[in-house]
Amino acid sequence: MRALETVATAVEAHGLAAHGAFDLGDEERRGALAGAATIVLLGLDGRRGWAAFSASPEALDGGADPLDRWSRRVVDGLATALDARALHPFGGPPHWPFQRWAMRAEPLHVSPLGLLIHPSEGLWRGYRGALAFTERLAFPPRAAAPSPCETCDARACLSACPVGAFTGAGYDVAACVAQLESPAGRSCMEGGCMARRACPVGADRAHAPAQAGFHMRAFLSARRPA
């Protein structure tokens, strides 16, 4: 039986990290997942992973969706090398439930912002793909950890947004987009979401300016009329 550590070592060579694994139940092993037994989630390996993407042909060719194209190439290649099936969080159908899968693989919780929060990585967990193995891999049980939000009295994340886009009622996308499109939104566009950055958990994992700006531009572009 292969161990998760073997997969983790293979993906790290490409700027990715294995963010946990879980076994599928018998009722889930049907349709596009017929024959699959264990799913391993993959994400960028912090700033090292961003550097790997930044030096890639996809990042330099000026084409659309460079991060998705890089992720597809790398994850597809790993699937071939590791005798697995590549699954992607974009480009469906099928539209895989990556957020639900993540909560099965790691001790994640829903934060007041609606984003998933990790006990030590904070709001900076992200997933670029997954590998589905027909064999069951050996991996440690999912760690049990409470949400760091339970002991956070300040809830700075809810008050940091300059237009109050995050409230108990949800996320005001229109207000956020209007701010980003205005001169007042320059600091958000260049430094990243202020609400996300206000969380003290995993602050050392926050995106550097180049990565933050890339994601903010992609976010804004996806919400503009075609």
N, C-alpha and C positions, 0 to 999 in steps of 0.2 A: 504494500500500500504506500503510495507516494505521500509525502508530507507537505503541508502548506509551505514550509520553509523552502522547499525545493522550488516551488513556483515563485515565491517571493524573491529568491535570488535571481531567477531568470528575468523577471520583469524589472528589477532594479537596474539592470544593465541598460535599460532603455528609458530611464528617467521616470519610471512609474513605481508605485508601491502597492503591495497587496493590502487592502483595507478589510481584512476579515473574510470569513467564508461561512457558508451554511449549507445544510443538506436539504434537498427538496423532498417533500412528502410524496407518497405514491400517487396521490390525486393530482399533483402538480406535474407529474412526468407524462405529459401528453401534448399533442399538437406539436408546436415548434420546439418544445422542451422534452419531447419523447426520448427516453434513453439517458437524459441528463441526471446526474446524481448529486454532484456538489458544484456550487457556484462560488467563485472567488471574485470579489469586487476589486477594481483597480482605480487608482487615482494618481494625480501628479505627485511626485516625491518632493514636495515643497519647492524651494527655489532651485534646487538641482534639476527637478523635472521641468520647471519653466525654462531654465537655461537650455535643456535638451530640445524643447520645442522651438525656442527662439532661434536656434542654429539650424533648424530643419528646412528642407526645400519648401515645404508648405508655408512656413512663416515668412519666407523671402520672395515668393513668386508673385505676390500681389493679388492672388485669387481670393475668392470669397470663402468664408468659413475655414480659415487655416487650421484652427485648433481641432475642429471636428475631423478635418481631412487627415491631419497628423495622427490623431487618436485612432481613426479607423485603420490607417496603414500599420501602425505599431501594434495595435491589439490584434488585428487580423494575422499579422506575422507571428505574434506570440502564440496564437491559437494553433497555427500550423505547426510550429516548432514543438508545442507541448501536447499535441493531440487533443485539442479541446475545441469548443465552438465559441466564436466571438459573439458577444452581445453588446449592443451600443445603446446609450441613453438618448440618441438622436436619430433622425432619419427613418422613423417607423412609417407604416406598421411592419412588424409588431412594436407596440409601445411598452417597453418593459418597465415594471414598477420598481425603479431603482431606489426610490426613497423608502419604500416598505422593505425591500431587500436589505438596505443599509441598516435598518433597525433590527433586523434579524442577525446581521453579521457583527455588529458593534454595539456598545452601550450608548446609543444615541437617544436623544430626547428632542421634543419639539420646543423650541425657544419662544419667548414672547414675540419675536419677529416673524415667527412661522418657519424659520429656517431650522434645520437640524443642528443640534449642538452636541459636541463631543466633550467628555469630562476634562480632557487635557488639551485638545486641539481647538476647542471653541467652535466658532462658526465657520472655520476654514476647511472643513471636510468637503471634498468634491469628488465626483466619480466620472472617469473618462471611459469606462467600459467594464466588461466582466468576462470571465472565462467559465464556460460550462463544461464540466468533465463527466464522462460516462462512468468513471470509477469514483468511488467514495474516497476522498482524501482524508488524511489524518490531520486534525487541527485542534487546538485547545478549545474548550467550551467558551462560549461568549461570556465575557467578563460582566459582572454585575456592578453597576455604579449609578448612584443617583444623579439627577440633573443638577448641574452647578447653579442653575437658575433658582433652585429651591432655597438656597442660602444667600441669594443676592438681593439685598434690600434696596440698593440704589436703582436697579433696573435702568442704568444709564442708556441702554440701547433704545429705550422707548422715548427718551427726551432729546437724543442727540441729533435727530433729523431736523434740519433747518425749516422744513415746511410741515413737520408733524405728520409725515406719511404713515407712520406706524402707530396704531391705536388699538385699544381693546376690541374694536369692531373689525379690525383687519388692516390691510395694506392699501393705501390710496395710491394706486399706480399713476393715475392722471396727475396728481400733485407732484409726484416724484419726477415724472417725465418733464413736466412744465419747468421745474426747477433746473433739471439738467440741461434743458434747451436754452436757458437764460444765462446772462453773464454771471449771475449770482451762483450758478451751479458749477463754476469752474473748479472750485476746490473738490467738489464731489467727483467730477469727471476725471481729475488728475490724481486724486488720492484714494478714490474708492468710497463706497457707501459709509457715511459717517456713523450711522446706526450700527452697522456691522463692526466697525473699527472701535466703537465705544465699549464693546464687551471686553472685560479684562482677561477672560479665559483664553489661553493660546495666543496672547498678543504678539508673541515672537513669531507666530506663523502668518501674520498679516502679509498681504501681498505688497511687494515693492511697487513703486510708482509705475513702472512700465507694465507690469502685469495688471495692476489695478486699472490703469487707463484703458488697456485692451478690453477688459471685461465690461467696463462701463460703456465704452463705445459699442460693443456688441449688444449689450442690453438695450441701449437707446435705439440702435439701428433696427432691432427686431420689433420695436414698437412704433416705428414710423410707417405710414401707409406705403404700400409697394408702388 
